[in-house]
Amino acid sequence: MEGVLKLASKVAQSDASVLILGENGTGKGILAEQIHHRGARRQGPFVTVPCANIPADLFESELFGHERGAHTDAHARRSGKFEAADGGTILLDGVETLSLGHQAKLLRVLQEKRFERLGGVETVAVDVRVLSASCEELPAMAAAGGFREDLFYRLNVVQIRIPPLRERPEDVTPLAEHFLKGFRRRYRRGPKRLSLAARRLMRAHPWPGNVRELMNVIEAAVISAEGEALEPEEMTLGRRDPLTRLAGAGAGGNVSLAALEEMYIRKVLEQTRGNKSRAAVILGINRKTLLMKLKKFGASDDEAAGDGPDR
């Protein structure tokens, strides 16, 4: 990681295109932001394009904008992501998910630094630095014809690979302590330190979800833990589940799945002081689903309506 950060610091001073490779959860987007904020364009915008989430029929409209009447929902002129990033940096996140046709349109814009909005004839010129984030298989995809080689070379001026967390176990404890400190501050409680057993367990875990998984594990543990130190049984690693502690405390170790779910949801709500929007984020569900579950649990109309501290 020292090599990764050193290269990122060097490339930040240039205007070269950078391709950041890594597994999901390794922090590609965070590294891209650091490159932007340490470069000459730091005062300009930083715009992220989640390529995998853009519907195919809206690709041009999202990236290049549209004129009024260009399609059914185009009620007025709209600027795209490239215009929004003018003078700054654009991050193409998940660029490997683009179709070959969309890749060709993207390549033209990167080469000419100009485009026309969908449904328009006016040429729009932009000055944008391009960063890309992709899975580690992108070079192989380009070699096999699954990704345009000319676009790959345009994006791959400088390549930075972020190693998965399992390849750098020495980073697990410092990252865990960083997340522990942040979540203790957010929830105004939680364990103050990691126990020796918890440290050993985390270093032995393969972390298939990488840094994002580690962050989620620490957040869940901070919510459920009650002691001064975070212990292994309070961490969601494989079959180790902090909910078993709640089950044991609430029903002598025998409890239905539905009751266990209700216990955990109510505990999360307790930690967020009734803030349902924040609780939904922690639980990994949307706010509407949370309100429906509360109603199912027999919550009062006011409680299930969600007109509380999170309004």
N, C-alpha and C positions, 0 to 999 in steps of 0.2 A: 504493500500500500504506500510505502514511502516513495517508491518509484513511480507509482501512479500519480500521486499528488505532486511530485516534482515535475513530471511531464506536463501535467495539467497547468501548473503555474507558468511553465515556459510557453506553452501554446496559447495561454490567455493573452500574452503580450502581442500576438500576431492576429491576423484576420483570416487565418486558414480555416477551411472546413475541418471539422473533427468528427470522427465516428467513434462513439462510445459503445463497446460491446460488453455484455454481461448477462447473467441469468436474471430472472425476475427477482426483484427485492434487493438487488445489490447496491442500489443507490445511484443509478445512471443519471436520473433527473437532477439529483442533488449536485452531482459533479458538474453537470452542464451549467447549472446556475452559478456555481463557483467560478467556472471559466468565464462566464459573462461578467460577473461582478468584479473580477480582477483585471478585466481588459479595458481597452480604450473606449468601448461602447457601454461602459457601466451606467452612464447617465441615460442611455436609451432604453427602450422597452425590451423585456424578455418574454417572448410569446411561445407557449407550448402547443404543439399540434398533436393530439392523441390519434394517430393515424388509424389504429384499429377500431376506433369508435365512430368514425365518420362514415355514414351510409354512402354507398357507391354513387348514388345519383346526386348526392350533395357535395361531392368532393371538390369540384371546381368552384362552386359557390362559397364553400367554407374557406378554401385557400386563397382564392383570387377575387372573391366578392361577386356581386351581380348588380345589374341595372334593374330598374323597375319593370316588371312584366316579363322578366327572363324566365320565370316559372310560376307555378300556381300561387306560391306563398310569397313571391317577390313583390310586395306592395310598395317598396321604396328602394332607392339605391342603398347598397350595403357594402362596406369594405370587408375584405377578407383578411386572413391571418397574415399574409405577406405585407399588406399595407399597414396593418397594425404594428408590425415589427420593424417598419422603416426606420433606419438610423440605429437599430439595435440588433438583437439576436433572435433567431427562430430555432426552436428545437423540434425536430421531426421525430417524435417518440413512437417506436414500433414501426419504423419505416419499412421493415420487411413484409408487412401485411398489405402493402399497396399492390394493386393489380398492375400488370405490365402496361396497360393503357394509361393508367394514372402516373406510372413511373415516367413514361414518355413526356407527358405534359409537365411534370415536375422538372425533368431534365432541361426542357426548353427554357423554363423560367430561370433555373440556376445558371444556364449558359448566357442568356441574354439580359438577365436582370430586369426584365420588363414583361408585361402580360396585358391582356385585355380582360376586363370583368366579363362574367358570363352575360351574354345578351348585349354586350356593348362593343363599340369600335374604337373607343379612345384607348391609347396605349398608356399604361401606368408604369413608370420607372421606380424601382425601389433599390435602396442600399441596405442590404441585410446580410448579416453573418449567419451561416448555416451550421448548426450542430445536429447530429443525428444520434439516436439511441436505438440499439437493436439487440436481438439475441446473438449468441456467439456463433450461430450457424450461418449468418449472413454471407461471409466469404465463400463458404461451400455452396450456398444457394446461387451466388453469382457465377461460380465456376461451372455449375450444373445447368445453368440457363433459367433458373427459377427467379432470378433477379437480374435486371439489365446490368451488364458489365460496365457500360459507359457511365451509368448513373452511380454505380458502386465506386468507380474510380474518382468521380466528381465529389462524392461524399467522404471518401477515404483518404483525404490528403494526409491527415494525421490520425492514427488509430490508437485508442486507449482501451485496454481491456481491464475491467474490474474483476478481480478474482472472487469466486464465491467464498462465503464465510467459512466453509469447511476446509478451505486451503489456507486459512489464516486464523487458526484457533487462538492465537495470542491476542487477537483483537476482540474476542468475545467478552471478556471481563470488563475492559474499559468501556466498551459500548453499552453493556448491561448497566454499569454504574452510572453512565451518562443518562440513560433512559430512566433508571430508578430515581435519580435526582429530579428529573423533569416531571415525572408523573407524581412524585410525592408533593411537589409544589402545586401541581394542577389540582390534585384531589385533597390537598391539605392534610394528608395523613399517609399511613403506609409504613412498611419496614424501612429502617434507616441504613441498612447495609445488607450485603449478600453473605450468607453463611458459607463456610468453607465447602460444605457438601453441595450447596447450590452451584458454586463456582466449578467444582469438579464435574458435576452433571452437565452444565452448559458447555464446558470444553469438550466433553465426550459426544455431545449431540451433533448429528450431521447438518442440521439447519438447512433443510431443503428449500425453505422459504427465505433464506438468507437474512439480511439485516431487518427486513420488514417483519419476518417471523419473530425474530428476537425482540423487537420493539413491542409487538402485540403480546408476547408471552409476559414481558415485564409489566405491561399495563394491566393485564388481567390479574397478575399476581398481586400488584399493589392494591387493587380493588378488593381482593378476597383475603389477603393476609392480615393478621392481627398482632403478630409479635414484633420484636425489635429487629429481627433478622429475617430475610427471605429464605425459606427452606425449600428443598426439592419438592415436597408434597404439595406445595402451593403453586407449582409451575405446570403449565399445560405443555408437556413434552411427551409426544407419543401417547401412551395410555395413562400417563400421569395427569390427573385432572383435579384442579382446585375445587371443583364442585363436590367432590367426594367428601371434603371437609364439611361443607354445608349440609350434605345429606346426613352425615354422622351426627352433626350437632342438632339437626332438626327432627330426626326420626329414628335415632338409635342405629343408623346405618341402613335402614330399610325404607325406601321412599320411591314413589312412582316417578317416571320420567317427567310427566306433566308437572308434578309438585316440585321436582328439582328445578325445572325451567322457571317456574314462578318464583322460587326462592332466590335464584340467581338474578333474575330481572329486577326483583325488588331490592336486592342488595346493591346492584349497579345504580338504581335510582336513588338509593340512600346516599351513595357516594357522590352522585352528581347533584345532590340536594333538590331532587325533583325535576332537574332539567332533562326533559325527554328527548330533545334533539341531540344533546351530547350523549345521553345514554344509548340512543339508537346507533350512533356511530361506534361506540364501544362494543355493542352487541353484534354489530355487523348486519343490521337490518335497517329498513327505512322507518321513518317516524310513524307513518300510517300503520305499518305492521305492528309496531310497538303499542300504539293506542288500541288496536284490535285485540292484542293479547291481553292488555290490561282489562279491557271490557270482558273478555272471556274469563279472566281470573275473578270477576265479580267486583271490579273497582267501581267506585261511585261515578256518576255521570260527569261530575266536575273533574275528577281525577283522570278519567278516560278521555275527556275532551282536550286535555293538555294545555289549558289556559293557566299555566303556572309560571315559574321563574324563567322558563325558556322562551317565553313569548318574545 
